[in-house]
Amino acid sequence: MNKFQCISCGKPADELYRDFKGGIIKISHCSSCDEVVDKYIEYEPVIIYLDALLLKLPAFRHILINTVQTAIWKFTLVILLCEAFIRLLQDRYAKVPMAGPIKPDYVFYSALEWNLYYNYAVSAGELMIFLMAVVTVLFILQRKRGGGPQHPQLNIQLVVRALIWSNFGKVLVIPVMLWGQTYSAIYLSLSRAYVLACYVQALRVTGPASSLLEAVTVISIGSAVQWGVMACLPT
């Protein structure tokens, strides 16, 4: 089974490079498109993540497929903490609409508030519902298509890891909500829209929904199920 993927065309690849004796390294080329399998192995991490921020599919393929991701559970805890803190700030602004900018040390004092841990649990539940909904839709889509080389098997672990990683945009909204309270609602909406766009790109790389329309449909269904379930729960 191929472990890697050409970042240009998405076709499977056996290796990214070949290490010859004497320290000579030759970068592999894709047998389908004849392009370099993964040019990012020569790039600095800053360049790679800048391309990922720009939602470029090659960068997503490099990070999600051709790079070994470790300690994804730590990243999940951080993302949930960011989401819980954002909810805590939203609750504060809802109770005191004319409240001024929050002092930076509020980040540390918020650890003493019970609502932070309640919002953490709510955020974890929302993420779990969304992941289950997306995986279910992808499984149905794969069953409908059938097997074959054109429709590879659904790798649930890879899809879940990719969707969790796509939440990195939530980290960017915290400084905005701390120091830019006036337009925080707009920034929060833009952040959530950006995360949804990251979800779409992640599915195009890792899931059966390889086309843009299919990926958007799957994410839309997953988000609708998530919103519907959470709306039915008592507050």
N, C-alpha and C positions, 0 to 999 in steps of 0.2 A: 504493500500500500504506500502511495506517495505521501511524504510528509510535508512537502513544500508546494508552493504555487507560484506561477509566473505572475508578477505584479502588473504586467501589461495586459495580458489576455485572460488571465485566470485559469489557465490550463495547469494540470498537475505537473510537478517536476521532481526528479529524483534527488537532485542536489543543488545547492546554491553556488558552490565553488568546489574546485578540486585542488587538494594540497599535494604538490609533488615534492620529491626529495630535494633538499637544499634550500628550503624555505620559499620555493616558487609556488605561487597561488594563481590559478586560472579561474576566472569567473565563468560560470556555466551560462549557456544560451538556451533559450526555449526552443524546443523542436517544432512548435506550432507557428510561432510568430517570428522566430529567429532574433528576438530581442534578448537583452540581458535578463536573466531570470529575476534577479533582485538587485537593482542598483543601490538600494539603500544600505547594503552591508558595508559600503564604503563611505557613507555619510555620517556626519555627527548627529547625535540624538536630537539636538535642538532643531536641525533642519527637518528631521523626520517628523517630529511632533508639530512643527509649524505647518507642514503639509497635511498632517492629520486634522489640525484645527481648520484648515481650508477645505476639509471634507473630500480630499482626493482619494479615490479608490486604491491606487497603488500603495499609498501610505497605510491605509487600513489593512490591505493584504499583508504588507510587511509586518505590521505590529501584531495582527490577530492570527496569522497563519505561519509566517516564517520566523517568528520570534517566540522563544520559550517564555511564557508568562508564569511567574511564581507569586505565591502569596496573594492570590486574587481575593481571598477572604479578608485580608487586611484592607485592601482597597474598598471592598464592599462596606466594611465598618465605617470607613472615613466618609464615603458617599452618603450613607444613611445618617451619619452625624451632621453632615452639611445640610441635608434635607430637613432634618429635625430642627436645626438652628434657624433655617429660613422660615419654617412654620412658626417657630417661637417669635421671630421678629414680626411676622405677619399678624399674629395674635396681639402683639403689643401695639402695633399701629392701628389695629381695628378697635381696640379699647380706648386708645388715646390718639385720635386722628391728627392732632396738631402737635404731637410730640416731636421734639427736635432730634438732631442726629445722635445716635447712640455712641457713647464713649467706647474706645477700643477694648478697655478692660472688661466690658460687659461680656465678651466672649468667654472669659474665665468665670465670672460670677454666674453665668447662665447654667453652669454645671450644678449649681445648688438648687435649681428650680425643678420641681416635679414635672412641669409641663414639657420640659426638654426630653425626658425619658418617655413620657407618654407619646409625644410626637415621633420619637425614634421608633417606638413599636408600631405606630400607624404607618410610618414610612416603610418599615420592613414588610408590613402586610401588603401595602400597595405594590411594592416591587415584586413580591412573591406572586400576587395575583396576575400582574402584568406578564411575568415570565411564563407562568403556567398557561395563560391565554395564548401567547405568541407560539409557544412550543406546540400546543394543541392544534392551532390553525396550520402550522407548518407540517405537522404529522398528517393532518387530513389532506393537505395539498399534495404531499408526497404519495400517499395512498391512492389518490385520484389519478396521479400521473403514472404510477407504476415504477418499476425498477429500470435497470439499463445503465449503460455508461453515460448517457446524456443527463441522467437524473441520479446523482450519487445519494447514498444513504444519509439520512439526517443525523448529524452529530450533535446530540442534545447538549453535551458538555461544552462543546465549542460555541454553540449558539448562545447559551446562557452566559458564558464567560465574555463573549463579545458584547452582548447587550449590557452587562454590568459595566464593562470598561467604557462603553459609550456614554455613561453618565458623568464623565469628567467635566462636562460643561457646567455642572451644578456648583463646582468649586468656585467658578469665576464670578458668580452672582453675590457671594457673601460680602466681599469688600464694597460692592456697589450698594448693597442694602445697609451697610454700616455707615457709610459716609455720604451716600446720595439718596437720602430718604424721599426727596421730593418726587423723583421719577422711579422709585423702586418697583412699583407695579409694572411699569413698562419694561424695565430691565429684567424682571422676573419672567414676564411673558416671552421676551426674546430668548431668555436662557432656556426655557422649556421647549420653545420651537426649535432651538439649536440642538437640544438633546434628542428630540424626535428625528431630526435630520441625521444625526449620528446613528440612531437606531436603524434607519433605512439603509445607510451605507454599510453598516455592520451585517445586516441580513443579506445584502447583495453579495457580500464576500463569503459568508459562512453558511447561509441557509439555502434551501431549495428555491426560495423566492429571489432569483437572480436578476430579474428585470426590475426597473424602477417602479413600474405600476404595481407589480405583485408585492414588492417590499412595502410600498406605501399603504397598500390595502391591508396587509398583515398587521402592520404597526397600528393602523387606524382601528382595526378590530380589537387588537389587544388593549389599546388605550380606552376604547369604548367599554369593554368588559371591565377594565379596572375602575373606571369612573362609575359605572353602573353598580358594581358590587359595593364600592365604598360609600356611594350615596344611599344605599339601602341599610347600611349599618347604623346603629344608634350613635349619636354624638355625645 
